[in-house]
Structure formats: C-alpha cells, structure tokens
C-alpha cells in the first residue's frame, strides 16, 4: 500500500514579521520531521504574512521575504515543503515555493488573483500563466499545488493538474472568515475532490490582521469528498494525516467519466511534470497522535472570531492593556467580555462615566458585570465637566433650545476621558459601537466613536444580544447579567431617552439594513418584500448620509459578508439615492 504522510501548518503569521514568521516555520518543520512527515505545507504568503498590501511596493520588503525564504530552504533537509512567499522575476507573484532537501525545486505562481470584497491582488501581483500548472512528483506521488482562489474555479488549475496525473491537490490559502463561509468553502472543496477524483489538502491561515480574521479550519478530503482531517478553528494547529494514494487509483479505474475527461485534457495539453523526490516513502512511521476537533455553531464561530481578532490586533500592535467605557448597556458589556476572553482579566479596564441622565441601574449593572469578569472598574463622573461646557457655551447658545448638541457634548467628554487615560497609561481604547449604529449614524464623532479598535463594528445589534446569550450559555451562568440583556437600549443623554425615539426597534431595523447594505437591494425592492415604506426610506436615508462618519471610524473585526470599509466602499460626496 502506497501512503504519503502530509502535514499542514495552520499558523498565525504577522505581516512584515519575517523573523517571527520564520521562527514559527522552522519550529514546525522540526515537529513534522520528528513524525517523519513527507510533505509539509504552510499557508499563502506565510513568509511575509497576508495581506501585505502596499508594503509590496517597497523593494526591501520583497528582498527580506526572499532572504528569509532562503533560511527555510536551508532547514529543509530530508523533507519536502510547500511555503507561500512573494516571488520576484521581472514582476512580483503570489507564489508557492516547492522546497526539498535544501533546494528550491520550483515556484508555482497564483493564477486567479481575487479583486473583489476585501481582496485587491490585481493591484500588486502579476498572474501566473494558465499554461503553467505543473504536477510535482513528491515521494513518487503526483501532487498538484495551487493557491487559494485557484481552487474556487471549477475549470481551473485543480482540474488541469488532476487530469495531468495529480493524485493529491494541495491548496495553500489565506481565506478570511465571515459567518457562513466555512460551510460554503467545505462544500466547494468536497466538490473539487470528488469531481477530480483527487485528495484535496487545503491549508488555511489563522489569526487576526487588522479587520480580517482567518479562521484556520484547514481540511483534508479524500477523493470522494469526505473529510478525513480537520484543523482547529481560530487556533494554530499542525494537522498530520496518512493519505492512501492507491485508493485514488482504484476510484479512477471504476470511473469511466474520468477516462473521457482525462483524454480531453491530454488533447488540450498542460500539466507538465516536475520531479521533486522519486523514492516511495516508508510505510513504517511513528504513529500519529489522536485528534478530535469539534466545530462550533455559527454564534460560537462569530464569538471566537471577535476574540481572536481583538487579541491579535492588540498584541500584534504592541499593546498590553485595553480600556472601554462601561455604560451598563449590552454593547459595552459584550465588548468588555470579549476583551477579557481575549486578553485576560488583568489587562482590561472598564470606565464608568455617569452623568445627570444615567440611571441607577446602568451604574450598578456595570459594577456587577465588572465583578463577574474580574476586571478593574474606575468611576469618573462627568457632571462637573458637562456643566462647565454648558456654562462656557451659554453666551454662544443664547436663544437656542437644548438639542442633540448637548447630547453629543456628553459623548465627547467621555471620549476625551478615555483618550486621556490611553495617552497617560498606554492602554488601547476599544470603541463599543455596533453595525446597526454605524449604518445609521446613531453614534457621535469624536465621542463614542473614539478609540483605536472597534470590536463589534460589524456586529448587528440583534446579533449582539444573541452573542451575549451564547457567552452566558458557555459560562453556564449569567456572566453578562440578564438585566443588561433585557433592558431597553438607551444612550441616556437626556431625560427618559430611548433608542426607539430615534430609530425603529432593532428587530425591524436590522433586516432592512441587511437588505440595503449587504445585499445591495433598492428601497423599492425592500418595500416590496413587505417592510414598512416609511421605515425603509428613513433607514436608507440614514445609511446614505452617514458615510462621512464611517470613513472616520476605527478599524474593527469583519464577521459579516459585507463589512463597512473593507467590503463596502462608497463615495462621501454622492447624490445617488438607492
């Protein structure tokens, strides 16, 4: 029986940290060598991190990437590696280095460069030629190697390589998370495996990079599309499996469709052979450790993505502690809980800033949450500062009734206090606004929008409640007090204020926002779907006129298919009405 032992290094790379990324790679090589792995793969652009964006315009960045690739090549004695890097030959390419026994054997250049949503690869890279889809012979096995987007195309490099003799398809990837994507990606990979009667080895990146979170969730699927190994979600992992190559051969023998498709492929040409290592591998290898990976429900995936995105943004940017305003509301409570899970209770500080309009329950709820989380809570009343503002502005505001101006002053006082503490102690301010507020502009520039990172910026308000309930279910008790989850939302910036004074109830608003923002449906289409006309037109108007605010918002974790900033980019000066 012919077996190939493959390893997938599901690693968390940091953009531009060549030394740190390479240390991880070398350490994983040592682990894999001890288990006699024949072929070890690393994610897309593992050497330099993904996405490097305009750093790719810096020649020194490309040079450093190649210099550290050489260090990996030097460490490849007795093993075959597939490593993502930036290749430079007249132009630059998103590439996979095929390395064996101290030598760079070949480099595969990514053919399909995504240029939609969060991707902008046409800006940077030259596409590989579709005529160059090599099949690499590794330990006597035909291996097709491609990169991320390449495998999403039905008639792309995967089918060319399979019909040219590849029994195993390796795809190294940096596929970012949004809710629901993992299941769709797995279905696609299962289809590629079964359609091409090939084992598919899908090695995905893990970790947070600015707004993006990569979920890992790497997969190995057999030639029938069945999952035989799975990487952990939102964690680094080394996945090792023994592939039974003869099973691919037997399945192809029993598939007349395969013969006909292969004949057509041979007539079209493509799929040149490149020898990496010819000798078949030994069947007597050390046993693999037992593995059991449990997949999370949708809310669990989203919550873990928020935790990982927050942790990596804070740590990779050199911060140790964070702070946020704690109002006793659902949003700030959820952010504090996520931050505590991400960084530990000793690294999270809550700031309660009550005003003349703060209810007693809001103050006590913030205190109870802080106690439950074990985080420090500082109380800084803003009444004297607010009154000083009012006194100072009184001559200028003479004859004008109080309005949203006075409300926003309170939010900006709070933002100023948070930023002062940040400057003094070096703590990162976490903004606490949600996607529904960002969409409608129900937020204050330089006030509650102040901060370095906006944790739930892409989380609709209704999902925020569900995430709080999910976290309580994991804890087994009311970690986030039920009084917080059950209270009517209010900014508490004037007497008896409720959010519904300004916005429709969130269960009515959020579906409209999803249709308008994420699905690009017109106002007329949304109304025709059964939503109240006045509510739809008002919501669309708020979204359209709030683009200037969103452009000034801090970055935050992307968890939906269409996030503000990364995915949805609209001009501020714009008279089109949708």
C-alpha positions in Angstrom: 0.0 0.0 0.0 1.4 3.4 -1.0 0.9 6.1 1.6 2.0 9.7 1.8 2.3 11.4 5.2 1.3 15.1 4.8 1.4 17.9 7.4 -0.5 21.2 7.3 0.9 24.0 9.4 -2.1 26.2 10.3 0.0 29.1 11.5 -0.7 32.6 12.7 1.6 34.9 10.6 2.1 38.6 11.2 2.6 40.9 8.2 6.2 42.1 7.9 7.5 40.0 10.8 9.8 37.9 8.7 11.9 36.8 11.7 8.9 35.8 13.8 7.1 34.1 11.0 10.3 32.2 10.0 10.9 31.1 13.6 7.4 29.5 13.6 8.1 27.8 10.3 11.4 26.4 11.4 9.9 25.1 14.7 7.0 23.4 12.8 9.5 21.8 10.4 11.3 20.2 13.4 8.0 18.9 14.8 7.0 17.5 11.4 10.4 15.9 10.8 10.1 14.1 14.2 6.9 12.5 12.9 8.5 11.6 9.6 6.2 13.8 7.5 6.9 13.5 3.8 5.4 16.8 2.7 4.7 19.8 4.9 2.6 22.7 3.8 2.3 26.3 5.0 -0.3 29.0 4.2 -0.4 31.5 1.5 2.3 34.2 1.9 3.4 32.6 5.2 6.8 34.1 5.0 5.6 37.7 4.9 2.0 37.5 6.2 -1.2 38.2 4.4 -2.3 40.7 3.2 0.8 42.8 2.9 -1.0 45.5 0.8 1.2 48.4 -0.3 4.3 47.0 1.5 4.6 45.1 -1.7 5.6 48.4 -3.4 8.8 48.5 -1.2 11.7 46.7 -2.8 13.3 46.0 0.6 10.1 44.1 1.7 10.5 41.8 -1.3 14.2 41.3 -0.6 13.6 40.4 3.1 10.9 38.0 2.1 13.4 36.2 -0.3 16.2 36.3 2.3 14.0 34.6 4.9 12.8 32.1 2.4 16.4 31.0 2.0 16.6 30.3 5.7 13.6 28.0 5.3 15.2 26.3 2.3 18.4 25.7 4.4 16.3 23.9 7.1 14.5 21.5 4.7 16.9 18.6 4.9 15.0 15.3 4.4 11.6 16.8 3.9 9.5 18.5 1.2 8.0 21.9 2.0 5.3 24.0 0.3 5.6 27.6 1.5 3.8 30.8 0.5 6.1 33.7 -0.4 6.4 36.6 -2.9 8.4 35.6 -5.9 10.2 38.3 -8.0 11.0 37.6 -11.6 10.6 40.8 -13.8 7.5 41.3 -11.8 6.1 40.0 -8.4 4.0 36.9 -8.0 1.9 35.5 -5.2 3.8 32.2 -5.1 4.3 28.8 -3.5 7.9 27.6 -3.1 8.3 23.8 -3.6 11.4 23.0 -1.5 13.1 19.7 -1.0 16.2 18.6 0.9 17.9 22.1 0.9 16.9 23.2 -2.5 14.3 25.4 -4.1 12.9 23.0 -6.7 10.2 25.2 -8.2 7.8 28.0 -7.6 4.1 28.0 -8.5 2.6 31.3 -9.4 -1.1 32.0 -8.4 -3.2 32.2 -11.5 -6.5 33.7 -10.3 -5.9 36.9 -8.4 -9.1 38.0 -6.5 -10.1 41.6 -6.9 -13.4 41.9 -5.0 -14.6 42.4 -1.4 -11.5 42.6 0.8 -9.2 41.4 -1.9 -7.1 43.7 -4.1 -4.4 41.3 -5.5 -4.6 42.7 -9.1 -3.1 45.9 -7.6 0.0 44.1 -6.6 0.7 40.8 -8.4 1.1 39.5 -11.9 -1.0 36.4 -12.5 0.7 33.1 -13.3 0.2 31.6 -16.7 -2.7 29.1 -17.0 -0.4 27.1 -19.3 1.9 26.5 -16.3 0.1 24.1 -14.0 2.8 21.7 -13.1 2.3 18.3 -11.4 5.1 17.7 -8.9 6.3 14.1 -8.2 6.9 14.0 -4.5 7.9 10.7 -2.9 6.6 9.0 -6.1 3.1 10.7 -5.8 1.7 13.2 -8.3 0.9 16.4 -6.5 -0.8 19.5 -7.9 -0.1 22.7 -6.0 -2.1 25.9 -6.3 -3.0 28.9 -4.2 -6.3 30.0 -2.5 -8.5 31.5 -5.3 -7.2 29.0 -7.8 -9.2 26.1 -6.3 -12.5 28.1 -6.3 -12.7 27.8 -10.1 -14.3 24.6 -11.4 -12.2 24.5 -14.6 -9.1 26.0 -13.1 -5.7 24.7 -12.1 -7.1 21.9 -9.9 -8.7 20.1 -12.9 -5.7 20.7 -15.1 -3.4 19.2 -12.5 -5.7 16.2 -11.7 -6.2 15.2 -15.3 -2.4 15.5 -15.9 -1.8 12.9 -13.2 -2.0 14.6 -9.8 -3.5 12.3 -7.2 -3.3 14.9 -4.5 -4.1 18.6 -4.8 -2.5 21.0 -2.3 -4.1 24.4 -1.9 -2.3 26.9 0.4 -4.7 29.7 1.4 -5.4 32.8 3.3 -9.2 32.7 3.2 -10.7 35.2 5.6 -13.7 34.5 7.8 -17.2 35.7 7.7 -20.1 33.9 9.2 -21.3 31.0 7.0 -18.1 30.9 4.8 -16.6 27.8 6.4 -19.6 25.6 5.4 -19.6 27.1 1.8 -15.9 26.6 1.5 -16.1 23.0 2.7 -18.8 22.2 0.2 -16.7 23.7 -2.6 -13.6 21.7 -1.6 -15.7 18.5 -1.4 -16.9 19.1 -4.9 -13.4 19.7 -6.2 -12.2 16.5 -4.6 -15.0 14.3 -5.9 -15.2 15.9 -9.4 -11.4 15.5 -9.9 -11.1 12.1 -8.0 -8.3 13.6 -6.0 -7.3 14.0 -2.4 -7.6 17.7 -1.5 -5.2 19.2 1.1 -6.5 22.7 2.0 -4.1 24.6 4.3 -5.6 27.9 5.6 -4.1 30.7 7.5 -5.3 31.5 11.1 -5.2 34.8 13.0 -6.2 38.4 13.0 -4.8 41.0 10.6 -6.3 44.5 11.1 -10.0 44.0 10.3 -9.6 40.5 8.8 -9.7 37.3 10.8 -8.5 34.0 9.3 -10.3 31.0 10.8 -7.9 28.2 10.0 -10.3 25.3 9.7 -7.9 23.6 7.3 -9.2 20.4 5.7 -8.0 17.2 4.0 -10.7 15.5 1.9 -10.5 12.1 0.2 -11.2 11.5 -3.5 -14.9 11.1 -2.7 -15.1 14.5 -0.9 -15.2 13.1 2.6 -13.3 15.0 5.3 -10.5 12.8 6.7 -8.7 15.5 8.8 -9.7 18.9 10.0 -7.8 21.8 11.6 -8.9 23.7 14.7 -11.0 26.8 14.3 -9.3 30.1 15.3 -6.2 28.4 16.7 -2.8 27.4 15.4 -2.6 23.7 14.6 -0.4 21.1 13.0 -2.6 18.6 11.1 -0.9 15.4 10.0 -2.6 12.6 8.1 -1.5 9.5 6.1 -3.0 9.5 2.6 -3.8 6.2 0.9 -2.8 7.0 -2.7 -3.9 3.7 -4.1 -7.5 4.5 -3.1 -7.4 7.3 -5.7 -6.1 5.0 -8.4 -8.8 2.4 -7.6 -11.6 5.0 -7.7 -10.4 6.4 -11.0 -10.3 2.9 -12.5 -14.0 2.5 -11.7 -15.0 5.9 -13.1 -15.5 5.9 -16.9 -16.1 9.6 -16.8 -12.6 10.1 -15.5 -11.1 8.4 -18.6 -13.0 10.5 -21.0 -12.2 13.8 -19.2 -8.6 12.8 -19.0 -8.4 12.2 -22.7 -9.9 15.6 -23.4 -7.4 17.2 -21.0 -4.5 15.5 -22.7 -5.7 16.8 -26.0 -5.7 20.4 -24.5 -2.3 20.0 -23.1 -0.9 21.4 -19.8 0.2 19.9 -16.5 3.9 19.4 -17.1 5.7 17.1 -14.7 8.4 18.3 -12.3 10.4 15.8 -10.3 10.9 16.7 -6.6 11.6 13.3 -5.0 11.1 10.0 -6.6 11.6 7.3 -4.0 8.4 5.9 -2.4 8.0 6.7 1.3 8.4 4.2 4.1 5.3 2.6 5.5 6.9 2.1 8.9 6.4 5.5 10.5 5.8 6.6 14.1 2.1 6.5 15.0 0.2 9.8 14.8 -1.3 11.3 17.9 -5.1 11.0 18.2 -7.1 14.1 17.1 -10.6 15.3 17.8 -11.7 18.6 16.5 -15.1 19.9 17.5 -16.7 22.5 15.2 -18.6 25.5 16.7 -22.1 26.6 15.9 -22.5 29.9 14.0 -22.6 32.1 17.1 -19.6 30.3 18.5 -17.7 30.9 15.3 -18.5 34.6 15.4 -17.7 35.0 19.1 -14.3 33.2 18.6 -13.6 35.4 15.6 -14.2 38.5 17.7 -11.9 37.2 20.4 -9.1 36.3 18.1 -9.4 39.5 16.0 -9.2 41.6 19.2 -6.4 39.6 20.7 -4.2 39.8 17.6 -4.9 43.4 16.9 -3.9 44.4 20.5 -0.9 42.2 20.8 0.5 42.5 17.3 0.4 46.3 17.6 2.3 46.2 20.9 -0.4 47.0 23.5 -0.8 45.1 26.7 -4.0 46.6 28.2 -7.2 47.9 26.9 -10.0 50.1 28.3 -13.5 51.0 27.3 -16.4 53.0 28.6 -18.8 50.7 30.6 -22.3 52.1 30.4 -24.2 49.1 31.7 -25.6 48.6 28.2 -25.4 45.5 26.0 -22.7 46.8 23.6 -20.1 47.8 26.1 -20.8 44.7 28.2 -20.2 42.5 25.2 -17.0 44.3 24.3 -15.7 44.0 27.8 -16.5 40.3 27.9 -14.8 39.7 24.5 -11.7 41.7 25.6 -11.5 39.7 28.9 -11.6 36.4 27.0 -9.0 37.7 24.5 -6.5 39.3 26.9 -7.2 38.1 30.4 -9.0 40.0 33.2 -5.8 41.8 34.4 -5.5 43.5 31.0 -9.0 45.0 30.8 -10.1 48.2 32.5 -13.7 49.5 32.5 -14.5 53.2 32.9 -17.9 54.1 34.2 -18.7 57.8 33.5 -22.1 58.6 34.9 -23.9 61.8 34.1 -27.1 63.5 35.4 -29.1 61.3 33.0 -27.5 57.9 33.9 -30.0 55.6 35.6 -29.0 53.9 38.9 -29.4 50.5 37.1 -26.9 51.4 34.5 -24.3 52.1 37.1 -25.0 49.0 39.2 -25.1 46.8 36.1 -21.7 48.0 35.0 -20.4 47.2 38.5 -21.9 43.7 38.5 -20.5 42.9 35.1 -17.0 44.1 36.2 -17.3 41.9 39.2 -18.4 38.9 37.1 -15.5 39.4 34.7 -13.0 40.2 37.4 -11.8 43.4 35.7 -11.0 46.7 37.3 -13.7 49.4 37.1 -12.9 53.0 37.5 -15.7 55.6 38.1 -15.2 59.1 36.7 -18.4 61.2 36.9 -18.7 63.8 34.1 -21.3 66.2 35.7 -18.9 68.9 36.6 -17.2 68.8 33.2 -20.5 68.8 31.4 -21.8 71.8 33.4 -18.5 73.7 32.7 -19.1 73.1 28.9 -22.7 74.4 29.2 -21.5 77.5 31.2 -18.8 78.2 28.6 -21.1 77.8 25.6 -24.1 79.6 27.2 -23.4 83.0 25.6 -22.9 81.4 22.2 -26.1 79.3 22.5 -28.3 82.1 23.8 -31.8 81.8 22.5 -31.3 78.2 21.4 -33.2 75.3 22.9 -31.2 72.2 24.1 -31.0 69.6 21.4 -28.6 66.9 20.1 -25.7 69.3 20.6 -25.8 68.9 24.3 -26.2 65.2 24.0 -23.1 64.9 21.8 -21.1 67.0 24.3 -21.6 64.3 26.9 -20.4 61.6 24.5 -17.4 63.7 23.5 -16.5 64.3 27.2 -16.4 60.6 27.7 -14.3 60.0 24.6 -11.9 62.7 25.8 -11.5 61.0 29.2 -10.9 57.6 27.6 -8.2 59.0 25.3 -6.6 60.9 28.2 -6.3 57.6 30.1 -5.0 55.9 26.9 -2.3 58.6 26.5 -1.2 58.5 30.1 -1.0 54.7 30.6 -0.5 53.4 27.1 -3.8 51.5 27.1 -5.7 50.9 23.8 -9.3 52.3 23.8 -11.9 49.9 22.5 -14.9 51.6 20.9 -18.2 49.8 21.6 -20.5 50.8 18.7 -22.3 48.1 16.7 -23.0 47.7 13.0 -26.6 49.0 13.2 -25.4 52.2 14.8 -22.6 52.6 12.3 -25.0 52.0 9.5 -27.5 54.7 10.6 -25.0 57.2 12.1 -26.5 56.7 15.5 -23.2 57.4 17.0 -21.1 60.5 17.9 -17.9 61.5 16.0 -15.1 62.1 18.5 -17.4 60.7 21.2 -18.4 57.1 21.4 -16.6 56.5 18.1 -13.3 57.5 19.7 -10.9 54.6 20.0 -8.2 52.5 18.5 -10.2 49.4 17.7 -13.9 48.9 17.3 -14.6 45.3 18.4 -18.3 44.8 17.4 -18.3 47.4 14.5 -19.5 44.6 12.1 -22.0 43.0 14.5 -25.7 44.0 14.0 -27.4 45.0 17.3 -29.8 41.9 17.3 -26.8 39.6 16.8 -25.1 41.3 19.8 -27.9 40.1 22.1 -27.6 36.6 20.7 -23.8 36.6 21.3 -24.3 37.7 24.9 -26.7 34.8 25.4 -24.3 32.4 23.7 -21.5 33.5 26.0 -23.7 33.0 29.1 -24.6 29.5 27.8 -20.9 28.7 27.6 -20.3 30.0 31.1 -23.2 28.2 32.5 -24.4 31.2 34.4 -25.3 34.9 33.8 -21.8 36.2 33.2 -23.4 39.1 31.4 -26.3 40.0 33.8 -29.8 39.4 32.5 -30.7 42.9 33.5 -28.3 44.2 30.8 -29.6 41.8 28.1 -33.2 42.6 29.0 -33.2 46.4 29.3 -34.4 48.7 26.6 -31.5 50.3 24.7 -30.9 54.0 25.5 -27.9 56.4 25.1 -29.1 58.1 28.4 -28.1 61.6 27.1 -31.4 63.3 28.1 -34.3 62.5 30.4 -36.3 59.3 29.8 -34.5 58.7 26.5 -34.9 55.5 24.5 -33.2 54.5 21.3 -36.6 53.9 19.7 -37.2 57.7 20.0 -34.8 58.0 17.0 -34.6 54.5 15.4 -37.1 51.8 14.7 -36.9 48.8 17.0 -33.8 46.8 16.1 -35.7 43.6 15.1 -37.4 45.7 12.4 -34.4 47.8 11.5 -31.7 45.1 11.2 -33.3 43.1 8.3 -33.8 46.3 6.4 -30.1 47.2 6.9 -29.0 43.7 5.8 -31.0 44.1 2.6 -29.8 47.6 1.9 -26.2 47.4 3.0 -25.2 43.7 2.5 -27.4 42.7 -0.4 -27.5 46.0 -2.3 -31.3 45.8 -2.7 -33.0 49.0 -3.7 -35.5 50.8 -1.5 -38.3 49.7 -3.7 -37.3 46.0 -3.5 -37.1 46.1 0.3 -40.6 47.7 0.5 -41.9 45.1 -2.0 -40.6 42.4 0.4 -43.1 43.5 3.0 -41.2 46.1 5.1 -42.9 49.4 6.1 -42.2 52.0 3.4 -41.6 54.9 5.8 -39.2 52.9 7.9 -37.3 51.7 4.8 -36.9 55.1 3.3 -35.8 56.6 6.7 -33.2 53.8 7.2 -31.8 54.2 3.7 -31.5 57.9 4.2 -29.6 57.5 7.4 -27.2 55.0 5.8 -26.5 57.2 2.8 -25.8 60.4 4.8 -23.6 58.7 7.4 -20.8 57.6 5.1 -18.6 60.5 6.3 -18.8 59.2 9.8 -17.9 55.6 8.9 -14.9 56.9 6.9 -13.5 58.2 10.3 -14.3 55.2 12.4 -11.5 53.0 13.8 -11.0 49.5 12.3 -12.9 46.6 13.7 -13.3 42.8 13.2 -15.1 41.8 10.0 -17.6 39.0 10.6 -20.3 39.6 8.0 -20.0 39.1 4.2 -20.2 42.8 3.7 -18.3 44.9 6.2 -18.1 48.7 6.1 -14.7 49.9 4.9 -13.2 46.6 3.7 -16.0 45.5 1.5 -18.5 48.4 1.1 -16.7 51.4 -0.3 -18.9 54.3 -1.3 -18.0 58.0 -2.0 -18.9 60.5 0.7 -19.9 63.2 -1.9 -22.7 61.4 -3.7 -26.2 62.3 -4.8 -27.4 58.9 -5.9 -30.3 57.5 -3.8 -30.8 53.8 -3.8 
